[in-house]
Amino acid sequence: MANPETSDRAYRRNRSSSASVVWSDRIAKHVITIGGIATLLVVLMVVLVLLANVAPLFRGTRIDPVVSIDLNPTRSAEKSVLALGMDEYSELVWMLRADHSIHVQSLVSSATMAEFAPETPLAAGQRITSVSVDSKNTELLIGYSDGSVRPVSLVFEVSYRKLLDLDPKLAESLADAPTVSDGAIYRRTAGNLVRVTQLSEVRFHDPIAALDAPIQWVDCNVRKDDSGFAESTQWNWAAATDHRVVFGTLEEKPAMFGDAVETTQQLWRSRVVESSDTGANKTVRGVMVPGRGDSVQSIDAKGEITWWSLGDNEQLEVLQTYLTITASESRPVCTAPLLGRSTWVIGGESGHVESVAISPTDNGQELLSIHHFGESGQPIRSLACSPANRIVAALTEADRLHLFHATAENEIASWPIDAEGFEAFKTGQTIALQFNPSGQSVAVYSPDRLSVWSIDAPFPEASLASYFLPIWYEGYTEPRHIWQSSTGSIEGETKFGMWPLIFGTLKATLYSMIIAAPIALLAAIYGSEFMSGAWRLRFKPLIELMASIPSVVLGFIGAMVLAPLLRDSLFWVLLSVVLTLVFFAFAAHLWMLIPSARAIPLRRYRLPLIFLVPPIAIALGWCIARPIEQWIFGTSILDWLGNSALGPWPGWFLMAILPTGLLVLWLASSSLGGWLRLHGRSGSVGREAVRRLIVFVMLCGVSVLLAMLVASLLSGMGWDARGQFLGPYQERNALLVGGILGFAIIPLVYTLADDALQSVPQHLRSASLGCGATVWQTTIRVVVPTAMSGLFSALMIGFGRAIGETMVVLMAAGNTPLMDVNPFNGYRTLSATLATELPEAARGSTHYHTLFLAALLLFLFTLVVNSCAEWVRLRFRKRAYQL
């Protein structure tokens, strides 16, 4: 007999692992750990890259002093400076003096470079009373005490020369600092090149007799056209005395033959203000020529703007008057035209700066105050606007210079002015501001002194308010959220409102999930709980195969095939969807009419019969779509959407049919369903099936009648769905993209949901069925709650897939940044904006960094959604463990 102890030792299991298994386990452990850490580091690196490109947008403005020089050491009245301008590099300055000469001086060494004077000196008793310098610092208009004006043009020349071509002594002197030689500034640049800058010529045009009183205010806007064979110059200018305004044009173009220059000019004058209206509050205190050059605006001492149009008989006619906000607070002190000359900036005694623009309204073009900023509390002494962006410089009586961005209404810099160096601060003389042509320097000057500061403000329009709050842009009647990252010229306003992109992203996700989520979840429930195993093995790989179709192919099919089909047969498509849902329910009631003895053998044909329902519904919809469309809308649905003169009833009926159907279904399943079950026990199964079919048909009729009643009530109250929920039809719209993107999401959600349902333990189903529950009751009450965490995860993954989709949205959504819930128009998402604009954005520009902000928002949005989804999933899992 065998020893039991020896037998146990012989058959005892060897619990020690082999060396290969141990080392494989260790290697796998370290690889997984390294992979997880590397994944976290990659995600963190992405976040850091995004933050590094977004942070510069909110960097502060840097102000550095350039030079401060005495313009009039002798304090001579004839040498006092009335106006000045700089070149684009802020290396030289020209100054118009009281003796009518133009003095050119280097800002680098304060050396005199050139002196220009008109051929004919000022007449006896004639003096300069006002001057206006254009934004490029190359044209100025001078007003005189005898009522005449004189245009003056300055010609700057900038050239580049090789360092080896210069005189050796001059080349040697450039090693340390720029040098002034022969009336030009030589500065060494990269690549051994030398930039040569000089003011080569000053052209004094002939005086123009404008008015019969001293000119107090002038303004000019000069445009040059060199697109033809020769350059032509168009001057649009305005001048004003205390009580009259004149507008003039001066055009210079080469003659057809020879070297002569043809000059044409025209004047429009306003009427003289009647003595009864004459007073301090009616005295003109500024004029501006708008960019279009077809009108002129003037402001009086009260703060009222008069908009003059060019009338007949060379007369200015009052087109409109507008009382500014400045008039209600204090009174205007100084004015300046903003970039593009569509907006007039006004500084008041209250310390506020106001901008007034010509805006379109229901009554036509009107003057409106669109911006109001500045809280210094000190009267504004002088204003200037940058020619490169919408920065406004304001000098206050507190001897501080403030920089504002007019569109964003935010202050970007402020610093004190050395009042000790300016005698004008003490004597009350005029203090003026002037930007250089590039907008990178600003000068403060008086008749005797000049100070220049460099401005480093790369992103002045970037702020949280400009990104996420409504902004009032030029040409609009109210503040809005707008995305328009590029304009036709530098004068246009770039608009970086993020909400249209965020709204478009949410709209794309919402419409796609509304279509994809019910189909995918119901298909997963049917395939997991009701479909036979053989059919399930066939259909699940087929549905998963749908995910292999590239999104660019789906977008192409949607844009080129489905978009025209949806446009031409919109009502047929909508009706087919409704009929398909109704016919599925109707087919289920018809199946219940078949006796059980016959229904059980026919179960193998149930699934093929189900696939016959959509073609039948679509075919029937094709036959009846046109008559029903004419009955509901009286015309086609596309014509009704675009014609507000037609009644609003069809829109409300179209929107109410689905909610009322769901409401009736819920009522029937709660209270009416219990009544039917109670009264159906006494009858046979066949009679119960007939009763249910009759009730179903009646419920469909009740849903239609209830939708008609709701539509009648809402339309009777004067409400119209168009303009709120519906609108004109666009070929590439949210409904189209929702269907295509839903098609792309369905395989993903279906697969994950099916796996979650299959993971529910079988003993839970058996226990429920053993207690007498039906398969449907078991699915709804047991299986779905247990698998809820997995189902929710499937929806969230599909949600993330919809948020990040690019190609489908790019090709089929119209790419229009709108904030409208209308399913028949387009939108633009964050991802599509990144795909289209980032390759074309200038590196380092505001547009470039703003796109990184959009990418960061997209990242944060998905992070928050996934975090919330994980929290909800864990809650569902905790509840499932309690079952």
Secondary structure, 3 states (H helix, E strand, C coil): CCCHHHHHHHHCCCCCCCHHHHHHHHHHHHHHHHHHHHHHHHHHHHHHHHHHHHHHHHCCCEEEEEEEEECCCCCCCCCCEEEEEECCCCCEEEEEECCCCEEEEECCCCCEEEEECCCCCCCCCCCEEEEEECCCCCEEEEEECCCEEEEEEEEEEEEEEEHHHCCHHHHHHCCCCCEEECCEEEEEEHHHEEEEEEEEEEEECCCEECCCCCCCEEEEEEEEECCCCCCEEEEEEEEECCCCEEEEEEEEEECCCCCCEEEEEEEEECCCCCCCCCCHHHCEEEEECCCCCCEEEEEECCCEEEEEEECHHHEEEEEEEEECHHHHHCCEEEEEECCCCCEEEEEECCCCEEEEEEEEECCEEEEEEEEEECCCCCCEEEEEECCCCCEEEEEECCCEEEEEECCCCEEEEEEECCHHHCHHHHHCCCCEEEECCCCCEEEEECCCEEEEEEEECCCCCCCHHHHHCCECCCCCCCCECCEECCCCCCCCCCEECCHHHHHHHHHHHHHHHHHHHHHHHHHHHHHHHCCCHHHHHHHHHHHHHHHHCCHHHHHHHHHHHHHHHHHHCHHHHHHHHHHHHHHHHHHHHHHHCCCHHHHCHHHHHHHHHHCCHHHHHHHHHHHHHHHHHHHHHCCCHHHHHHCCCCCCHHHHHHHHHHHHHHHHHHHHHHHHHHHHHHHCCCCCHHHHHHHHHHHHHHHHHHHHHHHHHHHHHHHHCCCCCECCCECCCCCCCHHHHHHHHHHHHHHHHHHHHHHHHHCCCHHHHHHHHHCCCCHHHHHHHHHHHHCHHHHHHHHHHHHHHHHHCCHHHHHHCECCCCCCCCCCCCECCHHHHHHHHCCCCCCCCHHHHHHHHHHHHHHHHHHHHHHHHHHHHHHHHHHHHCC
